[in-house]
Each structure stands twice: as C-alpha cells, then as structure tokens.
Amino acid sequence: MTDLRITRRRFVQVSSAAAALALTGTGGCGMKGSDRAVKIVVIGGGAAGLGVSSRLVRLMKKAQITLIDPADRQFYQPGFTLIGSGVYRPDQVWRRQSDCIPHGVKWVKQAVTALEPAKNTVTVSGGAVYPYDFLVLTPGIQCNWEAVEGLSQKTLGEGNVHSIYDFEGAQKTWRAIQAFVEKGGRGVFADTYTKHKCGGAPKKICLLTEHLSRKRGTRDSLKFDYFTASKALYDVPFFTPRLEQIYKERSVSVTTHTRVKGVDTAAKKVHFLRTETVKKEVPDPQTGEMKTVEASVATPFAEDYDFLHLAPPQSAPDFVRQAGLGWTEGKLAADAWVMVDKQTLVHKTFANIVSLGDATGVPTSKTSAAARKQIPVAVRNLVSLVEGRAPEAVYDGYAACPIVTDYGHVLMAEFDYDKKPRISFPLSLFDMSTESRLAWLLKVYALKPLYFHGMIPGYW
Ligand SMILES: Cc1cc2nc3c(=O)[nH]c(=O)nc-3n(C[C@H](O)[C@H](O)[C@H](O)COP(=O)(O)OP(=O)(O)OC[C@H]3O[C@@H](n4cnc5c(N)ncnc54)[C@H](O)[C@@H]3O)c2cc1C
C-alpha cells in the first residue's frame, strides 16, 4: 500500500497552490462573451447548472438568464459516501440554494414538468410557461427506487436495506453500518444495471465498512459480498488491477453480470438476476440454414443478507424522455440520456440546446468531476451558438472517481473517453495506479470547498 508521507500542513500548501493555478487557469478568463440580448433558460441548478449560470452571467451581460430548480438546498453529493461512513456530519455537505444562485440570474423555484423543444418553451409545476432562445439542460439524474421490487425511497432502512444515493439514506446507512459491524453477519453490496452517478460509490461504501470492522476488531464475525451488474469490478484498465487486488486481499467476493431485481425486507432476502450471453443455433429466416446467434439469458436467484447496500436504477428525468430529447438508439437510449454530440455537448437535433452533467448522454462516468470539465466547453459553445458561429470547444470525456479504499486512502481514478489515465497536477507527480494518503486528504479536505467556492461560482 503506497503511503506518501505528507503532513496535513504540507498537503494544504500543495493543494492551495494547485487550486490557485486551477482557479486562474479555467475560470472563464480570456473567454469571449456576447452582447446579444437573448433569453437563456437553465433547467437544474446543481453542480453543472450553477457552474454554467455563474459563467454565463459574467460573459453575457445583456442576456436574460433564468434558472429553474425547486430545491431549497444545494448538496455536495460526493459527501454522501462520507456521511454513510461517519467521516462527515450531514450538515457539512449542503448550503442554502438561495446562497448559491449567482447574482443577475432569475431563479424560478419550481420543477419543470414539460419541455417543448420545437416551440422553445418550458412549463413548470405551477403552470407558468417560460420561452427561451437557448436552453441549458442540467436536471441531473432521476433515481428510480421503485424499479427494484419491494423498495421505495421512503422505505429505505426497512429490513436493513440502505443506500447512500439519498441524503437521509446516507445517514441511516451510517447508523446501520455501525450496528452491523458490532453484531456481525453477512453484508451484501450491489451496484445497478443502468448508468449511475459515481460508479465507484457502491464499491467505496463496501470497502469502508470492511475497514471499519477491522478497526473495531470484529472482521472475523462478518462476511462481505459485492455484486456488480457489469462484466468487471471496474473498467478503466489503469486502475482496475489494484482495485481487484484490494477486494481479494480484503476477502470481499465479487460476482459480475448480476443485478438486483427485488428485495424481501421481511425475510431479509435479496433477489438477483444473473445475465449470461449464450450461443444458440437458429434457422436463418431467408435461407433456412442453421446459424449461430448470441442471446442473453437471465437466471434468477436469491441470497440472504443481514445488511444490504444498493444503488437504485437511474435515468434522465421523465420530462426529458417525454420531450423526445433522449437518445433514440444505442446503449444510452433505454434511460433517455440527452442526445448530445459527445465533444461539443450540443443537442444533435436542436442546435439551441446544450446539455451537461449527469443527465447528458455521453459515454463517460457521471461525476461532478466530469461536469467541472464540461462546464467551460458548454459555455464556450453556447456563446458561439448565440453569436451564430459553429461550436468549437471540445470535451474529451474527462471524469474522476476518488475510490475510497479505507479510512485514510483513496485510489484516485481520473480518465477520459478512451479510458486512458488523465492524472491532474500535482497528483501526476506520484504513482496514482494505487491508493494514496494524498488523494484521501484531497477527497476529505479539499474537494468540498473547491466545489462550493470554486466550481459552483464558476472559477474552477
Ligand atoms: C453517493 C454519491 C457519491 C458521489 N461521489 C462522487 C465523487 O466522489 N466524485 C464526483 O465527482 N462525483 C460524485 N458523485 C456524483 C455527483 O454528485 C454528480 O455527478 C453531480 O452532482 C452531477 O451534477 P448535475 O448538475 O448534473 O446534477 P445535480 O448536482 O444532481 O443537480 C441537478 C439539479 O437539477 C434539479 N432538478 C431535478 N429535476 C428538475 C426539474 N424537473 N426541474 C428543475 N430542476 C430539476 C435538482 O433539484 C438539482 O438541483 C456522487 C454522487 C452520489 C449520489
């Protein structure tokens, strides 16, 4: 295990310098704005929507910018994992939304219920209709809890079924993890079959629980099993070998190709479907000759658990699907992720719409780290569109997932569309194919202030 012997004081110095570099480098300085008096509507004021709005307001002084979002609070969601493991208190991860909306932006505190891209209008829950010239689509992800039989957001915690994909759920998770580690038994951890926010989160909470049991001296009374719907534990080759090794060293079994179908909270049973691809001989409809085709076969089975942690299936919000803005073909179609060009983030059918953040349909990880790199690209391209020019800025698929491997270490996975490592300075000075203390310090102490004071106000 790599342990970079770095003091907290030294770390704060290094990260402040890096942050300062980043702040001066990417805050929109030097980016050309526009004087056109256009109407821009931003749907969703989370990581992506606020970051875009903050920059637009500085670059387009005459534009009328309206941000639509019903939320009272702005959550730093990467902190949910740290609430679920007792590192953060719940009150450390949120700010009042009213304090996060940039000056000069009109905030409509309602949910969007309908969107008519052919008419350039957005309808909100109160019935009011907002016309736009340009639209920024950043409503994040919809967690479809009910797609798991026997589960709902409200019943999280019942039958010891937990999820850090929910603010209250993360708090219940921490209480339950402590009891589980104390009492002993079998912990079952699972991800989901759809694309989901921070693919590393279900793995992190599993490893943190395992480490907690060792810290408390109860590891021998516990069993840990991880189930993934994917074909491998992780799919970024630079980081995967070390992560698989960690699971092996810590005796956490990994079962692939397996998704949660339902939960029986009374019996404490989780129902799974294991999907396999098999080869079948079938007659060719034209020639009648037998030919080999591949077919997917799902086998159901059930497992007992004492503690269960899962990620819910996820999709773009319903109004995106209903507006016909989601992908219509390919892997991203089933969950209606917004159909954008993966480099420019401009919608493929409606050239006055840009989309970024979790709702967008690009083949990379859904993380705020990805949104951070998408923001300047989307803003630059939106300004070009407003000015009647072709969008030129390019997003390369950068995403990052700090995989917390124990209390004190993080495997900082940073990569692009090609799944090549894209390690940021100053981490690039070290071997980041393995977990480190430095990345833990970054995760726990630096990323949250950078989110609230750098990314959301549009400087980082
Ligand atoms: C448990 C967990 C761990 C994570 N860990 C990490 C991590 O370690 N690193 C990392 O980079 N990322 C992590 N993430 C992911 C990160 O939080 C998201 O990728 C990021 O928040 C996406 O930003 P967004 O703006 O697209 O969506 P969000 O930040 O979710 O914002 C969406 C906004 O849209 C609003 N909205 C929704 N529906 C409507 C509607 N109908 N009308 C109007 N507004 C609407 C919402 O109220 C919300 O304010 C994690 C997430 C979770 C849940």
The ligand as an SDF file (V2000), in Angstrom:
LIG
                    3D

 53 58  0  0  0  0  0  0  0  0999 V2000
  -23.3850    8.7600   -3.3000 C   0  0  0  0  0  0  0  0  0  0  0  0
  -22.7650    9.6310   -4.3430 C   0  0  0  0  0  0  0  0  0  0  0  0
  -21.3870    9.7300   -4.4130 C   0  0  0  0  0  0  0  0  0  0  0  0
  -20.7900   10.5310   -5.3800 C   0  0  0  0  0  0  0  0  0  0  0  0
  -19.4230   10.6320   -5.3930 N   0  0  0  0  0  0  0  0  0  0  0  0
  -18.8240   11.4330   -6.3060 C   0  0  0  0  0  0  0  0  0  0  0  0
  -17.4130   11.6160   -6.2850 C   0  0  0  0  0  0  0  0  0  0  0  0
  -16.7020   11.0730   -5.4310 O   0  0  0  0  0  0  0  0  0  0  0  0
  -16.8490   12.4180   -7.2220 N   0  0  0  0  0  0  0  0  0  0  0  0
  -17.6170   13.0700   -8.1630 C   0  0  0  0  0  0  0  0  0  0  0  0
  -17.0620   13.8110   -8.9760 O   0  0  0  0  0  0  0  0  0  0  0  0
  -18.9610   12.9070   -8.2110 N   0  0  0  0  0  0  0  0  0  0  0  0
  -19.5830   12.1140   -7.3060 C   0  0  0  0  0  0  0  0  0  0  0  0
  -20.9510   11.9740   -7.3090 N   0  0  0  0  0  0  0  0  0  0  0  0
  -21.7260   12.4720   -8.4780 C   0  0  0  0  0  0  0  0  0  0  0  0
  -22.0200   13.9590   -8.4740 C   0  0  0  0  0  0  0  0  0  0  0  0
  -22.6690   14.3300   -7.2960 O   0  0  0  0  0  0  0  0  0  0  0  0
  -22.8950   14.2640   -9.6850 C   0  0  0  0  0  0  0  0  0  0  0  0
  -22.2500   13.7540  -10.8360 O   0  0  0  0  0  0  0  0  0  0  0  0
  -23.1260   15.7470   -9.8690 C   0  0  0  0  0  0  0  0  0  0  0  0
  -23.8480   16.2560   -8.7790 O   0  0  0  0  0  0  0  0  0  0  0  0
  -23.8860   15.9920  -11.1820 C   0  0  0  0  0  0  0  0  0  0  0  0
  -24.2280   17.3230  -11.3260 O   0  0  0  0  0  0  0  0  0  0  0  0
  -25.5840   17.7340  -12.0650 P   0  0  0  0  0  0  0  0  0  0  0  0
  -25.6310   19.2220  -12.0250 O   0  0  0  0  0  0  0  0  0  0  0  0
  -25.6910   17.0530  -13.3630 O   0  0  0  0  0  0  0  0  0  0  0  0
  -26.7470   17.1290  -11.1630 O   0  0  0  0  0  0  0  0  0  0  0  0
  -27.1300   17.5560   -9.6890 P   0  0  0  0  0  0  0  0  0  0  0  0
  -25.9650   18.1380   -8.9840 O   0  0  0  0  0  0  0  0  0  0  0  0
  -27.7970   16.3740   -9.0940 O   0  0  0  0  0  0  0  0  0  0  0  0
  -28.1840   18.7300   -9.8970 O   0  0  0  0  0  0  0  0  0  0  0  0
  -29.3900   18.5490  -10.5780 C   0  0  0  0  0  0  0  0  0  0  0  0
  -30.3160   19.6940  -10.2000 C   0  0  0  0  0  0  0  0  0  0  0  0
  -31.4700   19.6320  -11.0490 O   0  0  0  0  0  0  0  0  0  0  0  0
  -32.6170   19.8810  -10.2720 C   0  0  0  0  0  0  0  0  0  0  0  0
  -33.7720   19.2550  -10.9240 N   0  0  0  0  0  0  0  0  0  0  0  0
  -34.0900   17.9470  -10.9870 C   0  0  0  0  0  0  0  0  0  0  0  0
  -35.2540   17.7790  -11.6410 N   0  0  0  0  0  0  0  0  0  0  0  0
  -35.6740   19.0120  -12.0020 C   0  0  0  0  0  0  0  0  0  0  0  0
  -36.8190   19.5090  -12.6770 C   0  0  0  0  0  0  0  0  0  0  0  0
  -37.7820   18.6990  -13.1170 N   0  0  0  0  0  0  0  0  0  0  0  0
  -36.9370   20.8460  -12.8520 N   0  0  0  0  0  0  0  0  0  0  0  0
  -35.9650   21.7040  -12.4230 C   0  0  0  0  0  0  0  0  0  0  0  0
  -34.8690   21.2910  -11.7580 N   0  0  0  0  0  0  0  0  0  0  0  0
  -34.7280   19.9640  -11.5500 C   0  0  0  0  0  0  0  0  0  0  0  0
  -32.2970   19.2880   -8.9130 C   0  0  0  0  0  0  0  0  0  0  0  0
  -33.0790   19.8860   -7.8880 O   0  0  0  0  0  0  0  0  0  0  0  0
  -30.8260   19.6070   -8.7630 C   0  0  0  0  0  0  0  0  0  0  0  0
  -30.5910   20.8250   -8.0850 O   0  0  0  0  0  0  0  0  0  0  0  0
  -21.5920   11.2250   -6.3210 C   0  0  0  0  0  0  0  0  0  0  0  0
  -22.9920   11.1550   -6.2320 C   0  0  0  0  0  0  0  0  0  0  0  0
  -23.5730   10.3730   -5.2550 C   0  0  0  0  0  0  0  0  0  0  0  0
  -25.0800   10.3000   -5.1670 C   0  0  0  0  0  0  0  0  0  0  0  0
  1  2  1  0
  2  3  1  0
  2 52  2  0
  3  4  2  0
  4  5  1  0
  4 50  1  0
  5  6  2  0
  6  7  1  0
  6 13  1  0
  7  8  2  0
  7  9  1  0
  9 10  1  0
 10 11  2  0
 10 12  1  0
 12 13  2  0
 13 14  1  0
 14 15  1  0
 14 50  1  0
 15 16  1  0
 16 17  1  0
 16 18  1  0
 18 19  1  0
 18 20  1  0
 20 21  1  0
 20 22  1  0
 22 23  1  0
 23 24  1  0
 24 25  2  0
 24 26  1  0
 24 27  1  0
 27 28  1  0
 28 29  2  0
 28 30  1  0
 28 31  1  0
 31 32  1  0
 32 33  1  0
 33 34  1  0
 33 48  1  0
 34 35  1  0
 35 36  1  0
 35 46  1  0
 36 37  1  0
 36 45  1  0
 37 38  2  0
 38 39  1  0
 39 40  1  0
 39 45  2  0
 40 41  1  0
 40 42  2  0
 42 43  1  0
 43 44  2  0
 44 45  1  0
 46 47  1  0
 46 48  1  0
 48 49  1  0
 50 51  2  0
 51 52  1  0
 52 53  1  0
M  END
$$$$
